[in-house]
Every structure is written in C-alpha cells, then in structure tokens.
Amino acid sequence: MASHSFLQLIERHDPNRLLFGIDSPWQDQRQELAKLKMLITDPTAFEKMVSLNAMELLDL
C-alpha cells in the first residue's frame, strides 16, 4: 500500500483502536516499523499503535 494511502487510512481511525502487526515472512518487521514511525508524527499515537493498545487489550 502506498504511504499516502496508508496514512489516509490510519488518520481516519482513532489511534486508540489501532494495532501494529506484521506476520509476513517476506517483509522485515524492523523496516515496516521504521516506515510507520516516519508516517506517524504524533509520538503518543505511535506508542499506542505499536505497544500500549495491545497491552491494554491483553490486560498486561
């Protein structure tokens, strides 16, 4: 998905309801995480997407 399209998609949703996840063996997780970090300029929203929302969902 193009960066612009992806950014539009995530901007339409509440960051409290988004989770970062990748299980594709053809993509490098570190690279995908770095791409997401470049797109998400709000550090709080980024942390929610990559860890805090999952922790809350899993009651950790």
C-alpha positions in Angstrom: 0.0 0.0 0.0 1.4 3.4 -0.9 2.4 5.6 2.0 -0.1 8.3 1.2 -3.0 5.8 1.1 -1.9 4.1 4.3 -1.6 7.4 6.1 -5.1 8.5 5.0 -6.4 5.1 6.2 -4.9 5.4 9.7 -5.8 9.1 10.0 -9.5 8.1 9.6 -9.4 5.9 12.7 -8.9 6.6 16.4 -5.3 5.8 17.4 -6.7 4.1 20.5 -8.2 1.4 18.2 -5.2 0.6 16.0 -2.6 -2.1 16.5 0.7 -2.5 14.5 1.2 -6.1 13.4 3.1 -8.0 10.7 3.5 -11.7 10.2 4.7 -11.7 6.6 7.9 -13.7 6.1 8.6 -11.6 3.1 8.8 -8.3 4.9 11.3 -7.2 7.5 9.4 -6.2 10.7 12.1 -3.6 11.6 11.7 -1.9 8.2 7.9 -1.8 8.4 8.1 -0.4 12.0 10.5 2.3 10.8 8.2 3.2 7.9 5.3 3.5 10.3 7.3 5.7 12.7 8.1 8.0 9.8 4.4 8.3 8.9 3.1 8.8 12.4 4.3 12.2 13.6 2.5 12.0 16.9 4.7 10.0 19.3 1.8 9.2 21.6 -0.3 7.8 18.8 2.7 5.8 17.6 3.3 4.3 21.0 -0.4 3.4 21.3 -0.3 1.6 17.9 2.9 -0.4 18.5 2.5 -1.3 22.1 0.1 0.4 24.5 -3.1 -0.6 22.8 -2.0 -4.2 22.7 -1.0 -4.2 26.3 -4.4 -2.8 27.2 -6.2 -5.3 25.0 -4.3 -8.2 26.6 -4.7 -6.7 30.1 -0.9 -6.6 30.6 
